[in-house]
Amino acid sequence: MINLTNNEYLSEHLKAHAEGRNVLILAEVDCPFIPGLGGNKVTHRLEHRWLSMDPTATGDEVCCVQGSDITYWTKEELEEMGTLDEHSSLFDSFNCF
């Protein structure tokens, strides 16, 4: 796992990790909203990008984003999974493969 948190080439985020050609980026949403009928306020966005090549620790290489998807999460869900713990990997909380 490569820690890309605070990488200058990524948009504003709380955490970013890479494993193989997969990158997970966790960020707070600019304006929390309530999706569907559940009534829970979504506060965070998780973006999964799959790349054309493995990233390096500096994250400064040029590679193509072959695809991406975004899911939305409440703070409570992330706390329950331990995702917001500064020492946890995003790949420990999310299975994207």
C-alpha positions, -999 to 999 in steps of 0.1 A, spaced: 0 0 0 13 35 -9 1 64 12 -7 93 -12 -23 115 15 -14 151 10 -2 144 -25 -2 177 -44 -15 161 -76 -48 150 -60 -78 172 -53 -84 181 -17 -88 150 4 -86 135 39 -68 103 29 -55 87 -3 -40 53 -7 -29 32 -37 -25 -5 -40 -15 -19 -74 -33 1 -100 -61 11 -77 -63 44 -59 -88 52 -31 -94 89 -22 -116 99 8 -128 135 10 -154 155 28 -183 167 6 -186 204 2 -223 205 10 -236 175 30 -269 161 16 -295 135 25 -298 107 -2 -328 86 -9 -353 78 19 -328 67 46 -326 102 60 -289 99 68 -268 130 60 -239 121 37 -207 138 47 -179 120 28 -171 109 -7 -149 79 -16 -135 79 -51 -120 47 -66 -98 52 -96 -81 24 -116 -50 35 -135 -31 24 -166 0 17 -145 11 13 -108 16 47 -91 48 56 -74 51 69 -38 56 104 -50 26 102 -73 42 125 -99 42 101 -129 19 105 -158 -6 77 -162 -42 74 -175 -72 71 -152 -90 42 -170 -121 45 -149 -135 57 -116 -165 55 -94 -177 74 -64 -197 63 -33 -210 85 -5 -208 77 32 -220 91 65 -195 100 92 -210 74 115 -205 46 89 -169 56 85 -163 57 122 -179 23 127 -155 8 101 -125 26 116 -119 44 83 -113 78 99 -85 64 122 -53 81 109 -34 49 109 -59 27 90 -56 20 53 -86 28 31 -81 -7 16 -88 -22 51 -123 -6 51 -132 -9 14 -131 -39 -10 -131 -24 -45 -120 -55 -65 
